[in-house]
């Protein structure tokens, strides 16, 4: 039988190694995404791979130096099969809601709200359980249309 001190050492070593699973499962994998680097309407990450049901934490930063009113950015992950351009078009007149249209909330898997220059936000979510491609975009007017979009690819 191991002593309480030996058991403590094993648990402490496992925690330091990051292998202990909390009550809610393993810690989410962190994915860092930046937008507006050099004031460009682009994400620096346009493809994210995940396993079905994997816990992800997207840490999203608006690296732009321009005011939020002209170069705000958000990160919106849509359901499989959604059209990001159609979503962005519907979002364009929705400034009051941060360009997140209430009528399309059922199409959203996860999102980080609109950020101004130098701001960072995050969202933690489970990757969808169904393999496939899930589009993400910035829904600030015209940003998606100029290419500010990407894909979460869920593979077994």
Backbone torsions as a table, in degrees:
resi	resn	phi	psi	omega
1	UNK	NA	133.5	-178.9
2	UNK	-78.2	147.7	177.4
3	UNK	-74.0	158.8	176.9
4	UNK	-58.0	-35.4	179.2
5	UNK	-66.0	-40.9	178.9
6	UNK	-64.5	-42.2	177.8
7	UNK	-62.4	-42.3	177.0
8	UNK	-59.0	-44.0	-179.4
9	UNK	-62.7	-40.1	179.1
10	UNK	-65.0	-45.7	179.8
11	UNK	-65.1	-43.7	179.9
12	UNK	-63.1	-42.1	179.1
13	UNK	-64.0	-41.0	179.0
14	UNK	-64.8	-39.8	179.0
15	UNK	-65.0	-42.6	179.2
16	UNK	-64.9	-30.9	179.2
17	UNK	-80.3	-8.3	178.3
18	UNK	79.7	18.1	-175.5
19	UNK	-99.2	-0.9	179.0
20	UNK	-82.8	131.3	179.3
21	UNK	-93.6	129.1	179.0
22	UNK	-76.0	-177.4	-178.7
23	UNK	-60.8	-28.8	-178.0
24	UNK	-98.7	12.5	-178.9
25	UNK	102.1	-172.7	-177.5
26	UNK	-66.6	156.7	176.5
27	UNK	-61.9	143.8	-179.5
28	UNK	-67.4	150.7	173.8
29	UNK	-76.3	130.8	-177.9
30	UNK	-89.2	129.3	175.6
31	UNK	-120.5	119.6	179.5
32	UNK	-96.5	129.7	179.2
33	UNK	-129.1	131.8	176.2
34	UNK	-117.3	147.7	177.9
35	UNK	-128.5	151.4	174.1
36	UNK	75.8	19.1	177.1
37	UNK	-59.4	129.7	-175.1
38	UNK	55.9	31.7	178.9
39	UNK	60.3	22.2	176.8
40	UNK	-84.6	147.5	177.2
41	UNK	-86.5	72.5	-178.2
42	UNK	-147.5	153.2	166.7
43	UNK	-92.3	147.1	175.0
44	UNK	-82.8	-9.7	175.4
45	UNK	-127.1	120.7	-179.0
46	UNK	-114.4	-2.5	177.1
47	UNK	-144.1	129.7	177.8
48	UNK	-126.1	130.3	176.8
49	UNK	-102.5	144.8	178.8
50	UNK	-151.5	155.5	172.4
51	UNK	-86.2	152.6	177.7
52	UNK	-55.2	129.0	178.1
53	UNK	76.4	2.1	-179.6
54	UNK	-63.3	138.9	176.2
55	UNK	-78.7	125.7	179.8
56	UNK	-125.3	147.1	173.5
57	UNK	-127.7	110.6	176.9
58	UNK	-90.9	120.6	175.2
59	UNK	-104.5	111.3	-170.7
60	UNK	-112.0	129.6	-178.8
61	UNK	-124.5	133.6	172.0
62	UNK	-89.5	104.6	-177.4
63	UNK	-87.6	2.6	-179.9
64	UNK	-69.0	155.1	174.9
65	UNK	-106.1	0.3	-178.8
66	UNK	-86.1	155.2	-178.5
67	UNK	-59.4	148.8	-179.7
68	UNK	-54.9	-35.8	-177.3
69	UNK	-64.7	-23.8	-179.7
70	UNK	-114.7	-19.0	-178.8
71	UNK	-145.3	43.9	173.0
72	UNK	-71.9	152.1	177.7
73	UNK	-135.6	145.0	170.5
74	UNK	-133.0	174.1	178.7
75	UNK	-131.7	116.5	-175.4
76	UNK	-125.2	118.9	177.0
77	UNK	-96.9	124.7	-176.8
78	UNK	-103.9	162.5	177.3
79	UNK	-65.1	154.1	177.6
80	UNK	-54.4	135.0	178.5
81	UNK	85.6	-4.0	179.0
82	UNK	-74.0	150.6	178.5
83	UNK	-97.3	109.3	-177.5
84	UNK	-63.5	-33.3	179.4
85	UNK	-67.8	-42.1	177.3
86	UNK	-63.3	-40.2	178.2
87	UNK	-63.1	-47.0	-179.4
88	UNK	-62.2	-38.1	178.6
89	UNK	-64.3	-42.8	177.9
90	UNK	-68.1	-29.2	-177.5
91	UNK	-79.2	-25.5	-172.7
92	UNK	-50.4	-42.8	-179.7
93	UNK	-85.0	6.7	-172.6
94	UNK	-100.4	45.9	-178.8
95	UNK	-56.7	-39.4	-176.8
96	UNK	-61.6	-26.7	-179.7
97	UNK	-103.4	16.7	-179.4
98	UNK	70.1	27.4	179.2
99	UNK	65.3	34.9	173.0
100	UNK	-117.8	98.9	-176.0
101	UNK	-71.2	125.7	-179.0
102	UNK	-57.0	-35.9	-177.2
103	UNK	-69.4	-12.0	-179.9
104	UNK	-116.5	15.0	-179.9
105	UNK	-57.8	-29.7	179.8
106	UNK	-69.2	-12.2	178.2
107	UNK	-90.6	-9.0	-174.5
108	UNK	-94.5	127.6	174.8
109	UNK	-87.5	-44.5	-179.9
110	UNK	-161.5	156.7	175.3
111	UNK	-158.3	157.2	170.6
112	UNK	-112.3	128.4	-176.8
113	UNK	-61.8	164.6	-178.8
114	UNK	-56.9	130.8	-177.9
115	UNK	-119.1	148.3	174.0
116	UNK	-92.9	-177.2	-176.4
117	UNK	-58.7	131.4	178.0
118	UNK	76.6	-1.9	-178.7
119	UNK	-84.9	151.2	177.4
120	UNK	-128.5	138.7	174.8
121	UNK	-134.5	169.6	179.9
122	UNK	-149.3	158.5	175.2
123	UNK	-143.8	136.7	176.5
124	UNK	-113.1	132.2	-177.0
125	UNK	-155.9	166.8	174.0
126	UNK	-92.4	131.2	173.3
127	UNK	-59.5	146.5	178.4
128	UNK	-55.1	150.2	-178.8
129	UNK	-79.7	-20.3	-180.0
130	UNK	-88.9	122.0	177.1
131	UNK	-58.3	150.5	178.8
132	UNK	148.6	-170.7	-178.9
133	UNK	-107.7	130.1	-178.2
134	UNK	-121.3	115.5	-176.5
135	UNK	-74.3	147.5	168.2
136	UNK	-128.2	156.7	-173.7
137	UNK	-157.5	168.0	165.4
138	UNK	-100.5	124.9	-176.1
139	UNK	-94.8	6.6	172.9
140	UNK	-60.1	140.8	-174.6
141	UNK	-49.0	129.9	176.1
142	UNK	75.9	-12.3	-176.4
143	UNK	-65.7	-47.9	178.1
144	UNK	-62.7	-39.4	-178.2
145	UNK	-64.1	-25.2	178.2
146	UNK	-93.1	6.5	174.6
147	UNK	109.7	8.5	-178.6
148	UNK	-84.2	76.1	-179.3
149	UNK	-154.7	169.2	-179.7
150	UNK	-163.1	-167.6	-176.0
151	UNK	-140.8	134.1	166.4
152	UNK	-92.2	119.7	-179.2
153	UNK	-105.5	116.2	-179.6
154	UNK	-100.5	119.8	-179.1
155	UNK	-132.5	145.2	174.5
156	UNK	-72.6	NA	NA
